[in-house]
Amino acid sequence: MSQSDTRLEHDLLGDLAVPDAAYYGVHTLRAVLNFPISRTTIAIYPELIRSLASIKQAAALANHELNLLDTVRRDAIVRACEDIRAGQLHDQFVVDVIQGGAGTSTNMNANEVIANRGLEHLGHRRGDYQFLHPNEHVNMSQSTNDVYPTALKLATYFGIFRLVDAMAVLRGAFEAKAEEFKDVLKMGRTQLQDAVPMTLGQEFSTYAVMIGEDEDRLKEAAMLIREINMGATAIGTGITAHPGYAALVCRRLCEITGIPLITAPNLVEATQDCGAFVQLSGVLKRVAVKLSKTCNDLRLLSSGPRAGLNEINLPAVQAGSSIMPGKVNPVIPEVVNQIAFEVIGNDVTVTFAAEAGQLQLNAFEPIIAHSLFKSTAHLRQGCLTLAERCVRGITANRDVLLASVEGSIGIVTALNPYIGYANATAVAQEAHLSGRRVYDVVLERGLLPKEKLDEILRPDVLTRPQPIGPRE
């Protein structure tokens, strides 16, 4: 890069040549050099970038209302922020997602891009900071320590509801299958052993209910992250901020984002506490655990087709082996299982990062942000993929399911109230040893007439509570 392709910028450590075409500046460039960790930039999280721009726009509006920022600079900042919120210049957010400094590099990346875009709107060259300065004007009344956690909360709030929408799609897919399979009788199992009959519809309805419960838990977690610490500045005391700034910037940010934000009652506490992120991460882990359990069931129920349970068929989406012809694997549940493992690991990371904060600031929020954003994004895609590429195409092997019920010793439990536990045990033992059906053993022993036995073993009787009279 020739000297003419760069501009010289200055910071605490001295001068550094910045690419002249770049909207970022010296602070961002130092961070790029210092943190070549994941080789993944914060630009992969568009909502984080939009959230940073929303905060800077709200701050400029608040500072202008407080007569701290002139109209020309306010308008330049607002226009630059609106550009970024519209999706422009995201490629200029180049710092690594994993970084030291408690998010300072991310905040300065935003300050510099907004300043240089604002300078462009004002007709000045990038880097002419005497007209619009990243720290003096774009970062006015702010610190990384209130901007960064607030941006993280805004971004996760939007991410939560995108995930909730995806979960609703998956829940709907399971609900449709529950209705489709409501008359398909099968054996339920406990500890992988035959238990009592149920319908395949009842089995699939449980997956829908589990997802619905966690949609509610996520919405509750979203309410917890509406509390922000804008106006806290460095440690929560509000140094360098106007007394009226915190309330005003919160109001402006609500208007820009549409989120019903509230200012934390104790800004010192809010600046150091990551409890809301820990809570959210725990709920994401809960979602992951339930999804993984569901996928384990789908893989088990579809196992075979000849040497497994073979109760359901998952749609074939790709060849399963490079050596075994005709083999098809449950690849969609498998990928969702792996997403769940990642989310559980991310929760451990969030836990350690939140615990490691010391005194008035947690320096490890970048890894909290990275972990939460990955979890919500991957869970969302997992839910949509599972619904579209798997659940909607599941079919039932009705003959296999019916044969398992008719041949199972587990149906003897339904006869317990009519023939007594001792007789039921004897029937079960004989059926097991002889390989005969429970139905035939009961008739042979004369324990119940055929008409009564047929009535008891009807699917609608076997799969829900029924009134039972006194035993004779």
DAQUI-V606901 format. One record per residue. N is the residue number from 1. RES is the residue in three letters. PHI is phi in degrees with one decimal (999 if undefined). Layout:
BEGIN
n: (N	N)
res: (RES	RES)
phi: (PHI	PHI)
END
This chain:
BEGIN
n: (1	2	3	4	5	6	7	8	9	10	11	12	13	14	15	16	17	18	19	20	21	22	23	24	25	26	27	28	29	30	31	32	33	34	35	36	37	38	39	40	41	42	43	44	45	46	47	48	49	50	51	52	53	54	55	56	57	58	59	60	61	62	63	64	65	66	67	68	69	70	71	72	73	74	75	76	77	78	79	80	81	82	83	84	85	86	87	88	89	90	91	92	93	94	95	96	97	98	99	100	101	102	103	104	105	106	107	108	109	110	111	112	113	114	115	116	117	118	119	120	121	122	123	124	125	126	127	128	129	130	131	132	133	134	135	136	137	138	139	140	141	142	143	144	145	146	147	148	149	150	151	152	153	154	155	156	157	158	159	160	161	162	163	164	165	166	167	168	169	170	171	172	173	174	175	176	177	178	179	180	181	182	183	184	185	186	187	188	189	190	191	192	193	194	195	196	197	198	199	200	201	202	203	204	205	206	207	208	209	210	211	212	213	214	215	216	217	218	219	220	221	222	223	224	225	226	227	228	229	230	231	232	233	234	235	236	237	238	239	240	241	242	243	244	245	246	247	248	249	250	251	252	253	254	255	256	257	258	259	260	261	262	263	264	265	266	267	268	269	270	271	272	273	274	275	276	277	278	279	280	281	282	283	284	285	286	287	288	289	290	291	292	293	294	295	296	297	298	299	300	301	302	303	304	305	306	307	308	309	310	311	312	313	314	315	316	317	318	319	320	321	322	323	324	325	326	327	328	329	330	331	332	333	334	335	336	337	338	339	340	341	342	343	344	345	346	347	348	349	350	351	352	353	354	355	356	357	358	359	360	361	362	363	364	365	366	367	368	369	370	371	372	373	374	375	376	377	378	379	380	381	382	383	384	385	386	387	388	389	390	391	392	393	394	395	396	397	398	399	400	401	402	403	404	405	406	407	408	409	410	411	412	413	414	415	416	417	418	419	420	421	422	423	424	425	426	427	428	429	430	431	432	433	434	435	436	437	438	439	440	441	442	443	444	445	446	447	448	449	450	451	452	453	454	455	456	457	458	459	460	461	462	463	464	465	466	467	468	469	470	471	472)
res: (MET	SER	GLN	SER	ASP	THR	ARG	LEU	GLU	HIS	ASP	LEU	LEU	GLY	ASP	LEU	ALA	VAL	PRO	ASP	ALA	ALA	TYR	TYR	GLY	VAL	HIS	THR	LEU	ARG	ALA	VAL	LEU	ASN	PHE	PRO	ILE	SER	ARG	THR	THR	ILE	ALA	ILE	TYR	PRO	GLU	LEU	ILE	ARG	SER	LEU	ALA	SER	ILE	LYS	GLN	ALA	ALA	ALA	LEU	ALA	ASN	HIS	GLU	LEU	ASN	LEU	LEU	ASP	THR	VAL	ARG	ARG	ASP	ALA	ILE	VAL	ARG	ALA	CYS	GLU	ASP	ILE	ARG	ALA	GLY	GLN	LEU	HIS	ASP	GLN	PHE	VAL	VAL	ASP	VAL	ILE	GLN	GLY	GLY	ALA	GLY	THR	SER	THR	ASN	MET	ASN	ALA	ASN	GLU	VAL	ILE	ALA	ASN	ARG	GLY	LEU	GLU	HIS	LEU	GLY	HIS	ARG	ARG	GLY	ASP	TYR	GLN	PHE	LEU	HIS	PRO	ASN	GLU	HIS	VAL	ASN	MET	SER	GLN	SER	THR	ASN	ASP	VAL	TYR	PRO	THR	ALA	LEU	LYS	LEU	ALA	THR	TYR	PHE	GLY	ILE	PHE	ARG	LEU	VAL	ASP	ALA	MET	ALA	VAL	LEU	ARG	GLY	ALA	PHE	GLU	ALA	LYS	ALA	GLU	GLU	PHE	LYS	ASP	VAL	LEU	LYS	MET	GLY	ARG	THR	GLN	LEU	GLN	ASP	ALA	VAL	PRO	MET	THR	LEU	GLY	GLN	GLU	PHE	SER	THR	TYR	ALA	VAL	MET	ILE	GLY	GLU	ASP	GLU	ASP	ARG	LEU	LYS	GLU	ALA	ALA	MET	LEU	ILE	ARG	GLU	ILE	ASN	MET	GLY	ALA	THR	ALA	ILE	GLY	THR	GLY	ILE	THR	ALA	HIS	PRO	GLY	TYR	ALA	ALA	LEU	VAL	CYS	ARG	ARG	LEU	CYS	GLU	ILE	THR	GLY	ILE	PRO	LEU	ILE	THR	ALA	PRO	ASN	LEU	VAL	GLU	ALA	THR	GLN	ASP	CYS	GLY	ALA	PHE	VAL	GLN	LEU	SER	GLY	VAL	LEU	LYS	ARG	VAL	ALA	VAL	LYS	LEU	SER	LYS	THR	CYS	ASN	ASP	LEU	ARG	LEU	LEU	SER	SER	GLY	PRO	ARG	ALA	GLY	LEU	ASN	GLU	ILE	ASN	LEU	PRO	ALA	VAL	GLN	ALA	GLY	SER	SER	ILE	MET	PRO	GLY	LYS	VAL	ASN	PRO	VAL	ILE	PRO	GLU	VAL	VAL	ASN	GLN	ILE	ALA	PHE	GLU	VAL	ILE	GLY	ASN	ASP	VAL	THR	VAL	THR	PHE	ALA	ALA	GLU	ALA	GLY	GLN	LEU	GLN	LEU	ASN	ALA	PHE	GLU	PRO	ILE	ILE	ALA	HIS	SER	LEU	PHE	LYS	SER	THR	ALA	HIS	LEU	ARG	GLN	GLY	CYS	LEU	THR	LEU	ALA	GLU	ARG	CYS	VAL	ARG	GLY	ILE	THR	ALA	ASN	ARG	ASP	VAL	LEU	LEU	ALA	SER	VAL	GLU	GLY	SER	ILE	GLY	ILE	VAL	THR	ALA	LEU	ASN	PRO	TYR	ILE	GLY	TYR	ALA	ASN	ALA	THR	ALA	VAL	ALA	GLN	GLU	ALA	HIS	LEU	SER	GLY	ARG	ARG	VAL	TYR	ASP	VAL	VAL	LEU	GLU	ARG	GLY	LEU	LEU	PRO	LYS	GLU	LYS	LEU	ASP	GLU	ILE	LEU	ARG	PRO	ASP	VAL	LEU	THR	ARG	PRO	GLN	PRO	ILE	GLY	PRO	ARG	GLU)
phi: (999	-75.6	-62.1	-72.1	-90.5	-127.4	-126.6	-92.8	-120.4	-123.0	-141.9	-54.0	-90.2	127.6	-95.2	-149.0	-81.1	-107.3	-53.2	-64.3	-78.7	-78.0	-87.8	-79.7	-130.3	-66.1	-64.9	-66.0	-62.5	-61.8	-65.9	-60.6	-70.8	-79.3	-125.0	-83.7	-91.1	-88.6	61.3	-120.0	-92.1	-65.8	-64.0	-70.7	-112.9	-56.9	-67.2	-65.6	-64.0	-63.6	-65.6	-60.1	-65.5	-63.0	-64.9	-65.7	-67.0	-62.0	-65.2	-62.9	-64.5	-65.7	-64.0	-67.2	-62.9	-90.7	63.2	-101.6	-132.4	-72.6	-64.1	-62.1	-68.4	-56.8	-63.9	-65.7	-64.9	-61.3	-61.8	-63.9	-65.3	-65.2	-59.7	-67.9	-63.6	-83.0	105.6	-83.0	65.3	-63.8	-69.8	-87.7	-93.3	-112.0	-74.5	-69.3	-63.8	-107.5	-152.1	-81.4	94.4	62.3	93.8	-59.1	-62.9	-66.1	-62.1	-69.8	-57.9	-64.8	-57.6	-71.5	-63.4	-65.9	-61.6	-70.5	-67.6	-62.3	-60.1	-61.2	-64.1	-83.8	89.1	-107.5	-77.5	-61.4	97.1	-82.4	-73.0	-66.5	-91.0	-157.1	-103.3	-57.9	-87.7	-66.7	-114.1	-67.3	-96.2	-57.0	65.9	-126.9	-140.4	-52.2	-74.7	-111.8	-68.6	-65.3	-63.4	-67.7	-61.8	-61.9	-68.0	-61.2	-65.1	-69.9	-59.4	-64.6	-63.7	-59.8	-74.9	-67.3	-65.8	-57.6	-61.8	-67.0	-63.7	-63.9	-62.8	-65.7	-58.5	-62.1	-65.1	-68.5	-61.8	-64.2	-69.3	-60.1	-68.1	-62.6	-101.7	-65.5	-107.1	-94.4	-79.6	-153.1	-92.9	-81.0	-134.3	-126.9	56.4	65.9	-111.0	-55.1	-115.3	-135.0	-67.0	-154.5	-103.7	-63.1	-63.2	-62.2	-63.2	-72.5	-65.2	-64.2	-65.6	-64.6	-64.9	-60.2	-66.2	-59.9	-60.6	-77.0	-58.4	-65.2	-64.6	-66.6	-62.8	-64.3	-64.4	-62.3	-64.7	-71.6	-94.4	-79.3	-83.9	-117.7	-117.4	-59.4	100.9	-71.9	52.0	-68.4	-131.8	113.8	-83.3	79.1	-59.0	76.6	-105.7	-66.7	-56.4	-92.5	-67.9	-56.4	-65.9	-70.4	-67.7	-64.5	-64.0	-65.1	-68.5	-61.0	-64.7	-73.2	-93.1	78.6	-93.8	-76.8	-76.7	-133.9	-81.5	-58.7	-67.4	-127.3	-72.6	-66.2	-62.7	-66.2	-74.6	-104.4	-92.1	-112.0	-58.9	-65.1	-70.4	-64.2	-60.8	-61.8	-60.4	-64.1	-68.5	-61.1	-63.8	-59.5	-59.1	-62.0	-62.0	-68.6	-62.5	-66.9	-60.1	-61.6	-67.1	-58.5	-63.1	-61.9	-66.0	-69.9	-64.9	-96.3	-61.8	133.0	-80.8	-98.0	-108.5	-127.7	-71.4	54.7	-85.2	-132.4	-115.3	-85.9	-61.2	-78.6	-113.5	-167.2	-63.4	-99.9	-153.6	-87.8	-127.9	-101.9	-61.2	82.4	-77.8	-126.3	-106.7	-80.3	-70.2	-71.1	-56.8	-63.3	-70.6	-69.0	-55.2	-68.3	-59.4	-61.5	-61.1	-62.8	-63.0	-62.1	-65.8	-61.0	-63.5	-62.7	-61.5	-60.4	-60.1	-65.3	-65.4	-67.2	-69.8	-78.7	-60.6	-126.2	56.2	-89.0	-155.2	-98.9	-82.4	-109.8	-65.2	-57.6	-75.5	-64.0	-60.6	-57.6	-66.9	-66.6	-64.7	-61.9	-61.6	-67.6	-66.6	-71.8	-62.8	-59.4	-64.7	-63.6	-62.9	-65.5	-66.8	-62.3	-66.0	-75.9	-95.8	-135.5	-59.2	-63.4	-102.3	-70.3	-123.3	-103.5	-88.7	-61.1	-64.4	-63.6	-64.3	-66.1	-62.9	-67.4	-71.6	-63.8	-92.7	-84.2	-76.3	-62.0	-70.8	-62.1	-59.3	-66.3	-89.0	-48.9	-66.1	-101.8	-115.5	88.5	-65.3	-63.8	-64.9	-62.9	-64.1	-63.4	-61.5	-60.9	-63.2	-64.7	-61.6	-66.1	-71.5	-91.0	78.1	-90.4	-76.9	-56.2	-52.9	-69.7	-65.8	-62.1	-64.5	-62.7	-82.1	69.4	-77.3	-148.0	-71.5	-57.7	-61.4	-67.7	-63.7	-63.2	-66.6	-64.7	-93.1	-66.8	-53.8	-71.2	-86.0	-68.9	-110.6	-157.8	-59.3	-135.5	-66.9	-125.2	-79.3	-64.6	-73.3	-77.2)
END
